[in-house]
Amino acid sequence: MAQERTWRKSTYSGGSGDSECVEVSLAQDVCVRDSKNAGGAVLTFSAGAWQALVGQVKAPS
């Protein structure tokens, strides 16, 4: 499943192939993985849960 997806890195990480960060794949669900270990564990969120998480991260403290 994870290999068939399109993954992207944050532009804040430099977005280059050698930067180490998390990668996100957006589809019907949202998957997040560690770029250093692309074949490793993947966190999967529903679209609604991902939107809630991003909303909380962006919310003023």
Buried (B, 14 or more C-beta within 10 A) or exposed (E): EBEEBEBEBEEEEEEEEEEEBBBBBEEEBBBBBBBEEEEEEBEBBEEEEBEEEEEEEEEEE
